[in-house]
Amino acid sequence: MGVKLRDVVSPRRIRLEDLRGRTVAVDAANTLYQFLSSIRQRDGTPLMDSRGRVTSHLSGILYRTAAVMEMEIRVIYVFDGRSHHLKGETVSRRADIRKKSEVEWKRALEEGDIDRARKYAVRSARMSSEILESSKRLLELLGIPYVQAPGEGEAQASYMVKMGDAWAVASQDYDCLLFGAPRVVRNLTLSGKLEDPEIIELESTLRELSISHTQLVDMALLVGTDFNEGVKGIGARRGLKLIREKGDIFNVIRDLEADIGGDP
């Protein structure tokens, strides 16, 4: 899910034609989870082949990539590598949510509640090594390039944009801004009808918020990221206000400790 900055960051609607001739680095994990969650039968069962192997992600890759490339938009999928140890708690929490959702999904199916079944099925989507490898194999067969990141795929994709290897990162998450991606395109790889996407430009966002990139990272740490819990009671709006007033996270924490006489 990433850092929650939606309340203070405003994406700008663009036309698909604006991306024509551009190269976009696609956050593979973010995109595959979208396909696995949304491309399902009415009762929440994912698409499968005759051997019972999940194919929802393959359907998503094939049709969405074809639709995007038909618009003359080049894509490079970027896959996650080893997860950072600071992300361990987030990974564990998400795994627990998926397990509980799977239990509720099966219970709803037994009770014949199709709507509730689909709701929990969407939350139960999980990635496996087979899904990752089959995704890469399909991309190879399609002639679509992909990059295996050593760590976070979002960080790798953001670096590629900074270095000029791609024009923007395609992801639903705001984390790419923290990694310094100059441009992030949202809604480009969502399943369903291909519609005009949104773009977030780092430079204009920082200018609108009247903060530096370092301060944006500080604000995100206060709110909470995949790598840290954040400070209880601080959302994006309050975090922005505090960073503007105090300058950096160290001054914010120092003042919070003084106010409550201990750790915030």
N, C-alpha and C positions, 0 to 999 in steps of 0.2 A: 504493500500500500504506500509506503514511503512517508515523507514528512507532509504534514497538513498545512499547506500555505494557500489554499484556495480562497480564504477570506481576505487576503491582502494582495494576491497576484491575479491580474486580470488578463487572460488570454485574448488574443485578437483574432477574429474570424478572417480567414483568407479563402481564396478560391483554389480548387485543385490545380487549375491552370497555372497558378503562381509557382507551383512546384515542378512544372514541366522542365525537363532537362536537368533537374537537380538530383543529387545523390543523397539518400537518407539512410542513416545508421539506425536500424530497428532494434529496439530492446527486445531480444528474443524471449526472455522469460516472461516479461510483462505481456507480450503478445500471445504467447502460447497459452498462458493461463486464461486469457480472454477467450480464446478459441475453445479450450477445454470446458470452460464454464458455460458458455452461451450456445455452442453447437451441440444440442442434445435433443432427444425426443421429448414428447410432451410430458412424460412422467419423470423426466430428468435423466434417463439412461443415455450415456454417451453413444456416439456412432461407433460401431465395431465391425470388424471384418468377420469372415466365416469361421475364423479360429478364436474369436472372442477378444481380439486385440483392439484397443481403443484407437480410433482413427479420426476423431473430431479435430484434432490439431492438424492432421494432414489435409483435411478438407479445407480448413481455414487458410493454411499456407497456400494451397493451390489456387483457390478462387480469389482470395484477397490479393495475393501477390500478382496474379495475372491481371486483375482489375487495375491495380496501381501502375503496373508496367505498361498497360495499354494507354495510360495517360502520359507515357514517356517519363515516368519517375523511376529512377534507378534505386534499388534497395540493397543494403548489406545487413544481414542478420548478425547480431552480436550476442554470443552465448556467455552465460555466467561461468566463471571458474570456481575456485575454492572460496567458500564463504568465509568472511572475516570472523574471528572468534568473538568480536564484540557484538556480532549479529546473532549469536547463539540463542539468546533469550527470545528474540523475535521469531526466529525459525521454529523454536520449540512451541511457542504460543500458537503460531499459525498451524502447526501440525496437530495440536490438540483441538483447535477449532474444526479442522477438516475431519478428524476422527469422530467428534461429537455430531457434526453435521451428517456424516455418513450413517450413523446410528439413527438419527431422526429421519433421514431420507427413507431408510428401509422400513421404519415404523410407519411412516405416512403411507408408503406403498401397501403395506399389509392392511392398513385401515381404509384404503381406497381413496385417500385424500390426495388427488393428483396435483392440485395447485401447491399444497404444502410440500409435497414430495419434490417438485421441481425447485422450489425455493431452497431447500436444504441440499439438493443435488448440486446446485450451482456452487454452493459454499464448500462442497466436499472435493472439488477438483484438485488433483495432486499431480505433481511432476514425477516421472520415473526415468531411469536411465534408458529404458526402451523408447519412451516418448522422445527424449532428447536425440537419441541416435537415429531414430526413424525420421525425425525432422531434418537433421543434417543430411541424411541420405537423399531425401526428397529434394532438398535444395541443390544438392550435387547433380541429381538427374535433370533438374530444371535449368541448370547452369547459373544458379543464383549464388553469388559469393557469400561466405559467412566467416566470421572471426571468432575464434575461441579465446576469450579473455582469460588472463591469469587469475583475476579476482572478480570484482563486481562488473557485470556487463554494462551497466549504466555509466560507470566510470570510464570504461574503455571506449564506449560510444561517444561520450562527451569529449574525451581526449582526441578522438578521430576528427570530430568537428572543429576543435580548437586548432588542430594541425592542418586542416583543409582537406582531409581525406573524404569528408562528407560535408554536406551543407547544413544538416540539422539532425537531431536525434528524434526518432519517432517513439514516444512513450507516453503513457497516461500519468506517470509520476512526476512530481516536481523535484525529485532528488537530483536530476541531471543539472539543474541550476546550481546546486551546491557543488557539484563536480566541475562547474565552470563552463558548461555547454553554452555557446553563444546563442543558439536557437533550439527550441524544443517544439516539435509538432505533435499535437494531440488529436485523437480520433481518426488517424490515418489508417490504422490497422485493426480497427474494431470490426467484428463480424457484422454482417447485415448489409444494408444498402450503402454504397459508397457515397458519402456526402462531403461537403466542404469541411475541411479541418480547421483547427485553431493553432495559432502559433504564439509562443512566449519568447520574447527576445530579452536576453539577460541585461544588456546595456540599458535599454529603455525601461525595463522593470526596476533596475537599481535607481535610475534617475527619477522615476515616479515615486519610489519609496523614500528617496533622499537618504540612501545608505550606500555603503560600499559592499563589495562582494564578501569581504571578511565579516562585516556586520550581518549580512544575510545568513552566513553560516552560523554565527553566534545566535541569531534569532531562532534558527532552526533547532539548535541544541537546547535552547530554552523550551521550545514547543515539544521537542521529542522527535527522534528519527528512528530508523531501523537499528541504529547502533547505540542509542542511549534513550533512557526513559523520559527525559525532560523534567521540568519542574511542575509539580502539581498546581493546577489553577492558572497556568499560563498558556493561552492559545496564541494564534498568529497575531491578532490585533494587539493584545497586551504585550506580547513579545516585541513587536515592532515599536510600540510606544516606549518601552523600557530601554531598548537599544538606542533609539534616537536620543533619549534623555541622558543615559549613562555612558554611551559611547561604545562599550564592549561588555561581553558576558561576565568578565571578572568584576567589574564595577557593579553590575546588576546583582550578582550573587553576594557580593560584599554587603550591599545595602539590604538585601533580603535577610541575610543572617543577622544584621544589626536590628532590623525591625522585629524579628521573632526571637532573638536571643539565642540562636542556634542554627543548625543546618536547615535549609529550606526544604 
